[in-house]
Amino acid sequence: MSLPAVVRQWLADENGLIYECRNCGTTLDPSDQICPVCGSSQIVEFDVS
């Protein structure tokens, strides 16, 4: 397995989703509504499964 695949699997939740802040790129928990780093509410969901 490639390194990028391992990292995606490690960061993803049980459904294969990663949540990130669109503003600063911080990886977030699925329950986060606002980024704790920059305060943005622009959250993006990536399906990496």
DOFI-83040 format. One record per atom (N, C-alpha, C): residue number from 1; residue in one letter; atom name; x, y, z. Coordinates in Angstrom, 2 decimals. Example, Ala and Ser with C-alpha at 12.3 -4.5 7.8 and 13.67 -1.06 7.14 Angstrom:
! DOFI-83040
> lumdo;rodren;sevo;c1;c2;c3
> 1;A;N;13.19;-5.69;7.80
> 1;A;CA;12.30;-4.50;7.80
> 1;A;C;13.20;-3.30;7.80
> 2;S;N;12.85;-2.25;7.08
> 2;S;CA;13.67;-1.06;7.14
> 2;S;C;12.90;0.03;7.87
This chain:
! DOFI-83040
> lumdo;rodren;sevo;c1;c2;c3
> 1;M;N;0.85;-1.17;0.00
> 1;M;CA;0.00;0.00;0.00
> 1;M;C;0.90;1.24;0.00
> 2;S;N;0.55;2.22;-0.82
> 2;S;CA;1.35;3.43;-0.92
> 2;S;C;1.19;4.31;0.32
> 3;L;N;2.14;5.18;0.54
> 3;L;CA;2.09;6.08;1.69
> 3;L;C;0.86;6.98;1.65
> 4;P;N;0.51;7.60;0.50
> 4;P;CA;-0.70;8.43;0.48
> 4;P;C;-1.96;7.62;0.84
> 5;A;N;-2.04;6.38;0.41
> 5;A;CA;-3.20;5.54;0.73
> 5;A;C;-3.26;5.25;2.23
> 6;V;N;-2.11;5.01;2.84
> 6;V;CA;-2.06;4.75;4.28
> 6;V;C;-2.50;5.98;5.05
> 7;V;N;-2.03;7.16;4.65
> 7;V;CA;-2.41;8.40;5.33
> 7;V;C;-3.90;8.66;5.19
> 8;R;N;-4.45;8.49;4.00
> 8;R;CA;-5.90;8.68;3.80
> 8;R;C;-6.70;7.74;4.67
> 9;Q;N;-6.28;6.49;4.76
> 9;Q;CA;-6.98;5.51;5.58
> 9;Q;C;-6.89;5.88;7.06
> 10;W;N;-5.74;6.37;7.49
> 10;W;CA;-5.53;6.75;8.89
> 10;W;C;-6.38;7.97;9.26
> 11;L;N;-6.52;8.93;8.34
> 11;L;CA;-7.27;10.15;8.63
> 11;L;C;-8.78;9.98;8.49
> 12;A;N;-9.22;9.05;7.68
> 12;A;CA;-10.64;8.89;7.39
> 12;A;C;-11.40;8.29;8.57
> 13;D;N;-12.69;8.61;8.63
> 13;D;CA;-13.54;8.00;9.65
> 13;D;C;-13.96;6.61;9.19
> 14;E;N;-14.84;5.95;9.92
> 14;E;CA;-15.24;4.58;9.60
> 14;E;C;-15.99;4.47;8.26
> 15;N;N;-16.50;5.58;7.74
> 15;N;CA;-17.20;5.59;6.46
> 15;N;C;-16.29;5.98;5.30
> 16;G;N;-15.00;6.17;5.58
> 16;G;CA;-14.07;6.56;4.53
> 16;G;C;-14.14;8.03;4.19
> 17;L;N;-14.57;8.87;5.15
> 17;L;CA;-14.72;10.30;4.91
> 17;L;C;-13.69;11.09;5.71
> 18;I;N;-13.19;12.14;5.10
> 18;I;CA;-12.30;13.09;5.76
> 18;I;C;-12.97;14.45;5.73
> 19;Y;N;-12.94;15.16;6.83
> 19;Y;CA;-13.52;16.49;6.93
> 19;Y;C;-12.40;17.49;7.12
> 20;E;N;-12.38;18.53;6.27
> 20;E;CA;-11.33;19.53;6.34
> 20;E;C;-11.92;20.93;6.24
> 21;C;N;-11.22;21.86;6.87
> 21;C;CA;-11.57;23.27;6.76
> 21;C;C;-11.14;23.76;5.37
> 22;R;N;-12.05;24.41;4.66
> 22;R;CA;-11.70;24.95;3.33
> 22;R;C;-10.74;26.12;3.44
> 23;N;N;-10.75;26.81;4.56
> 23;N;CA;-9.93;28.00;4.71
> 23;N;C;-8.48;27.67;5.03
> 24;C;N;-8.24;26.81;6.03
> 24;C;CA;-6.86;26.55;6.47
> 24;C;C;-6.40;25.11;6.26
> 25;G;N;-7.30;24.20;5.90
> 25;G;CA;-6.91;22.83;5.62
> 25;G;C;-6.80;21.90;6.81
> 26;T;N;-7.22;22.37;7.99
> 26;T;CA;-7.16;21.55;9.19
> 26;T;C;-8.12;20.37;9.06
> 27;T;N;-7.66;19.17;9.42
> 27;T;CA;-8.52;17.99;9.45
> 27;T;C;-9.41;18.08;10.69
> 28;L;N;-10.72;17.88;10.50
> 28;L;CA;-11.71;18.07;11.55
> 28;L;C;-12.43;16.78;11.88
> 29;D;N;-13.08;16.75;13.03
> 29;D;CA;-13.97;15.66;13.39
> 29;D;C;-15.29;15.85;12.66
> 30;P;N;-16.02;14.77;12.38
> 30;P;CA;-17.30;14.89;11.68
> 30;P;C;-18.31;15.80;12.40
> 31;S;N;-18.19;15.91;13.70
> 31;S;CA;-19.15;16.72;14.46
> 31;S;C;-18.80;18.21;14.49
> 32;D;N;-17.60;18.58;14.02
> 32;D;CA;-17.20;19.98;14.05
> 32;D;C;-18.01;20.80;13.05
> 33;Q;N;-18.56;21.91;13.52
> 33;Q;CA;-19.30;22.84;12.67
> 33;Q;C;-18.45;24.05;12.30
> 34;I;N;-17.48;24.36;13.16
> 34;I;CA;-16.59;25.50;12.97
> 34;I;C;-15.16;25.03;13.23
> 35;C;N;-14.24;25.48;12.39
> 35;C;CA;-12.83;25.12;12.55
> 35;C;C;-12.28;25.74;13.83
> 36;P;N;-11.68;24.93;14.71
> 36;P;CA;-11.12;25.46;15.94
> 36;P;C;-9.83;26.27;15.72
> 37;V;N;-9.23;26.15;14.55
> 37;V;CA;-7.98;26.86;14.27
> 37;V;C;-8.23;28.27;13.73
> 38;C;N;-9.12;28.37;12.72
> 38;C;CA;-9.31;29.68;12.07
> 38;C;C;-10.71;30.25;12.25
> 39;G;N;-11.66;29.45;12.77
> 39;G;CA;-13.01;29.94;13.01
> 39;G;C;-13.93;29.88;11.81
> 40;S;N;-13.47;29.33;10.70
> 40;S;CA;-14.30;29.24;9.49
> 40;S;C;-15.38;28.17;9.65
> 41;S;N;-16.52;28.41;9.03
> 41;S;CA;-17.59;27.41;9.01
> 41;S;C;-17.63;26.68;7.66
> 42;Q;N;-16.65;26.93;6.82
> 42;Q;CA;-16.56;26.29;5.50
> 42;Q;C;-15.86;24.94;5.66
> 43;I;N;-16.65;23.88;5.82
> 43;I;CA;-16.13;22.53;6.02
> 43;I;C;-16.42;21.71;4.77
> 44;V;N;-15.42;20.99;4.30
> 44;V;CA;-15.58;20.14;3.12
> 44;V;C;-15.43;18.68;3.54
> 45;E;N;-16.19;17.81;2.88
> 45;E;CA;-16.17;16.36;3.16
> 45;E;C;-15.60;15.65;1.93
> 46;F;N;-14.55;14.86;2.13
> 46;F;CA;-13.93;14.08;1.07
> 46;F;C;-14.19;12.61;1.30
> 47;D;N;-14.63;11.91;0.26
> 47;D;CA;-14.81;10.45;0.33
> 47;D;C;-13.54;9.82;-0.21
> 48;V;N;-12.78;9.16;0.65
> 48;V;CA;-11.51;8.55;0.26
> 48;V;C;-11.57;7.02;0.27
> 49;S;N;-12.78;6.50;0.29
> 49;S;CA;-12.91;5.04;0.32
> 49;S;C;-12.77;4.44;-1.05
